[in-house]
Amino acid sequence: MNKIKGIRHLEISFDFNGAARVINPTLLWDEDNVLLVDTGFPGQMPLLRAAIRKAGVPFSKLNKIIITHQDWDHIGALAEIITAMGSNIEVLAHKLEKPYIQGDEVFLKKSQSAADVLMPAPVIPPFPRTRVTRLVNDGEELSFCGGIVVIHVPGHTLGHICLYHKLSKTLICGDALNVVDGKLTGPNPQYTHDMAKAIESLKKLAQFDIRTIICYHGGAFSQDPNRWIGEIVRGNL
């Protein structure tokens, strides 16, 4: 069993169309593995490299990447990292996300104003893609970095996953939850494929003792996370 050394969310600050933005990929590491969860926008590998080095972890040791879902702010720098680091990096994702991450298919999201109309995701410039090398399943426990449980939470996208880090009791939630003005909220309806399903999926999180949630948009949240998730599911938040 590998001795766990750390988990940290990386605050990646940048300008996006004239507005200041922050995203929060997560870094985990042990004696044999350095794992990155989600990879930011295209062109952000230098920012990721600097943030990983700031955490005291050599970027050259990165050997695993888990993608929570296919949106371009989560997969944008994936191909850049693989090109720079070589094929020794394992890329993990849910099977329902694989064709969209690889660019084999274009995902459609429902319009929230007209449920029967499908609309393409926002138009984005083309960017390089790479292959998913390992599929993960709901309930699967990954043995590295202190133990990571995969939780399939469809709704925001079809194959969206959260990750529960057992040792630190941390939930890495991608876009299944957000922190807005210091408060935990559900997924952003504007960018969610099926909002009802996304909220229903959050019920699966009740089985986990969560000390901290890392939201890709909003960062860390540690104020009684299980209670807040329950309130979101019940429609009270």
C-alpha distance (Angstrom), angle and dihedral (degrees) to the residues before:
residue distance angle dihedral
M1 . . .
N2 3.78 . .
K3 3.78 118.1 .
I4 3.79 109.6 -118.1
K5 3.77 115.6 -124.7
G6 3.75 105.8 174.0
I7 3.76 160.0 -22.6
R8 3.79 124.8 -159.2
H9 3.77 137.9 162.1
L10 3.79 112.9 -129.3
E11 3.79 115.8 -135.9
I12 3.81 104.4 -144.5
S13 3.82 108.9 -169.6
F14 3.80 120.7 -168.3
D15 3.79 145.5 144.0
F16 3.81 116.7 -97.4
N17 3.80 115.8 -172.2
G18 3.77 90.5 -30.1
A19 3.80 96.1 -46.0
A20 3.80 127.1 106.3
R21 3.80 111.3 -115.6
V22 3.81 136.2 -179.3
I23 3.79 128.9 -163.3
N24 3.79 127.0 -175.3
P25 3.82 117.6 -144.0
T26 3.81 113.4 176.7
L27 3.78 127.9 -123.8
L28 3.81 123.5 -157.7
W29 3.78 127.2 177.0
D30 3.78 144.0 175.2
E31 3.79 135.0 169.3
D32 3.81 93.4 -69.1
N33 3.81 106.7 23.5
V34 3.77 142.0 52.0
L35 3.79 111.1 -167.5
L36 3.80 128.6 -170.0
V37 3.81 121.0 -163.9
D38 3.83 109.3 -150.7
T39 3.78 125.4 -12.4
G40 3.79 112.3 -132.8
F41 3.79 129.2 -127.8
P42 3.81 125.8 -29.3
G43 3.79 110.6 -75.3
Q44 3.79 95.5 25.0
M45 3.81 99.0 108.6
P46 3.85 91.5 105.0
L47 3.81 89.9 54.5
L48 3.80 91.1 48.5
R49 3.80 91.9 47.6
A50 3.80 91.5 51.5
A51 3.82 92.6 47.4
I52 3.81 92.7 49.3
R53 3.79 91.5 49.3
K54 3.82 89.7 48.2
A55 3.81 87.5 56.3
G56 3.80 87.1 58.8
V57 3.80 95.6 -108.8
P58 3.82 122.0 122.4
F59 3.80 109.9 -117.8
S60 3.82 87.6 -144.7
K61 3.82 89.1 67.1
L62 3.81 93.3 62.3
N63 3.81 106.8 121.8
K64 3.82 106.6 152.8
I65 3.80 135.3 48.2
I66 3.80 124.4 -174.8
I67 3.81 117.8 -163.2
T68 3.80 114.7 -154.2
H69 3.81 91.9 -163.2
Q70 3.77 145.1 -23.8
D71 3.84 105.0 -92.6
W72 3.78 112.7 128.5
D73 3.82 94.7 -118.5
H74 3.82 86.9 60.7
I75 3.81 100.7 42.7
G76 3.81 102.4 27.1
A77 3.81 99.2 106.2
L78 3.81 96.0 32.8
A79 3.81 96.5 100.2
E80 3.81 91.1 43.7
I81 3.79 90.6 55.9
I82 3.80 93.1 47.0
T83 3.81 91.3 48.6
A84 3.80 91.9 49.4
M85 3.82 96.9 42.5
G86 3.79 101.8 34.7
S87 3.77 133.4 -127.5
N88 3.81 94.8 -53.6
I89 3.82 90.1 91.2
E90 3.79 114.9 97.4
V91 3.83 114.2 -142.3
L92 3.81 114.7 -155.0
A93 3.82 128.8 -169.1
H94 3.81 142.5 140.7
K95 3.80 115.5 -80.6
L96 3.82 92.6 -117.6
E97 3.80 90.7 58.4
K98 3.79 97.4 45.1
P99 3.84 100.2 87.9
Y100 3.81 92.0 47.6
I101 3.79 94.6 46.3
Q102 3.80 89.4 50.6
G103 3.80 92.8 46.5
D104 3.81 93.2 -118.2
E105 3.81 90.4 124.3
V106 3.82 136.5 21.3
F107 3.78 113.9 -127.4
L108 3.80 121.2 -133.6
K109 3.78 123.5 -149.8
K110 3.77 126.3 -158.4
S111 3.75 118.8 -108.1
Q112 3.79 108.0 -115.7
S113 3.80 90.8 -147.7
A114 3.80 94.9 53.8
A115 3.80 114.3 25.5
D116 3.79 94.4 -163.6
V117 3.81 94.3 56.0
L118 3.76 122.2 83.9
M119 3.76 118.9 -150.8
P120 3.81 128.9 -171.6
A121 3.75 119.3 -113.6
P122 3.83 113.3 -92.7
V123 3.79 112.8 -63.8
I124 3.79 108.6 -97.8
P125 3.78 131.5 176.6
P126 3.81 115.4 -98.2
F127 3.79 115.1 -93.0
P128 3.82 133.3 -179.4
R129 3.81 119.2 -82.1
T130 3.78 133.1 -159.0
R131 3.78 138.3 -167.4
V132 3.79 130.4 -82.4
T133 3.80 104.9 -128.8
R134 3.82 101.6 -172.5
L135 3.79 132.0 32.6
V136 3.80 120.9 -145.2
N137 3.80 126.9 -156.9
D138 3.78 136.5 -147.8
G139 3.80 110.3 -83.2
E140 3.79 94.3 13.2
E141 3.79 114.9 141.7
L142 3.79 116.8 -143.6
S143 3.80 109.7 -149.9
F144 3.79 99.9 -147.7
C145 3.84 129.8 89.6
G146 3.78 94.5 22.9
G147 3.80 97.5 -48.0
I148 3.80 126.6 -54.6
V149 3.81 123.6 -154.0
V150 3.81 117.6 -152.5
I151 3.82 114.5 -137.8
H152 3.81 118.4 -169.4
V153 3.81 107.7 -145.3
P154 3.83 107.4 173.6
G155 3.77 119.8 -167.4
H156 3.77 109.7 75.9
T157 3.80 84.2 56.4
L158 3.80 130.1 -11.0
G159 3.78 97.4 -100.9
H160 3.79 102.4 27.8
I161 3.80 113.2 150.9
C162 3.78 135.8 -165.2
L163 3.80 121.9 -156.0
Y164 3.81 125.4 -141.3
H165 3.80 114.0 -155.4
K166 3.79 102.8 -151.7
L167 3.79 100.6 -160.8
S168 3.81 96.7 52.8
K169 3.84 95.3 28.2
T170 3.79 88.9 -126.8
L171 3.81 124.3 153.5
I172 3.81 114.2 -149.9
C173 3.77 99.8 -160.3
G174 3.81 109.1 176.5
D175 3.81 106.2 -159.5
A176 3.82 96.7 -27.2
L177 3.81 87.4 99.0
N178 3.79 134.6 16.1
V179 3.78 137.8 -162.3
V180 3.81 112.2 -132.1
D181 3.81 121.1 177.7
G182 3.78 90.1 -16.8
K183 3.81 94.2 -52.1
L184 3.79 128.9 109.6
T185 3.82 113.2 -119.8
G186 3.78 137.6 173.6
P187 3.80 124.0 -102.3
N188 3.79 119.3 -54.9
P189 3.84 105.7 -92.7
Q190 3.81 91.9 -148.7
Y191 3.79 91.6 65.0
T192 3.81 101.1 30.6
H193 3.80 122.0 106.6
D194 3.82 97.0 -152.5
M195 3.80 114.3 8.0
A196 3.81 95.7 -173.8
K197 3.79 91.6 52.8
A198 3.81 91.1 44.9
I199 3.81 91.1 56.3
E200 3.82 92.2 43.0
S201 3.82 89.5 52.6
L202 3.79 90.9 58.2
K203 3.81 88.8 70.6
K204 3.82 87.5 75.4
L205 3.79 89.3 67.7
A206 3.82 92.8 66.3
Q207 3.82 91.2 82.9
F208 3.81 91.6 64.3
D209 3.80 126.8 80.8
I210 3.80 98.9 -133.2
R211 3.78 120.8 -165.5
T212 3.80 97.6 169.7
I213 3.80 135.6 13.3
I214 3.79 120.8 -153.2
C215 3.79 110.0 -155.1
Y216 3.78 117.5 -166.3
H217 3.78 87.3 -139.6
G218 3.78 109.7 43.4
G219 3.80 103.9 13.6
A220 3.80 128.8 -129.5
F221 3.81 124.4 5.0
S222 3.82 121.7 -174.0
Q223 3.82 106.2 161.2
D224 3.82 102.4 117.5
P225 3.84 93.5 -53.2
N226 3.81 97.4 -171.3
R227 3.79 91.9 55.5
W228 3.80 92.2 49.0
I229 3.80 92.1 49.5
G230 3.80 89.4 51.2
E231 3.79 91.0 52.0
I232 3.81 91.0 50.7
V233 3.82 90.9 50.9
R234 3.81 90.5 49.8
G235 3.79 90.6 50.7
N236 3.79 95.2 -115.0
L237 3.81 94.9 122.4
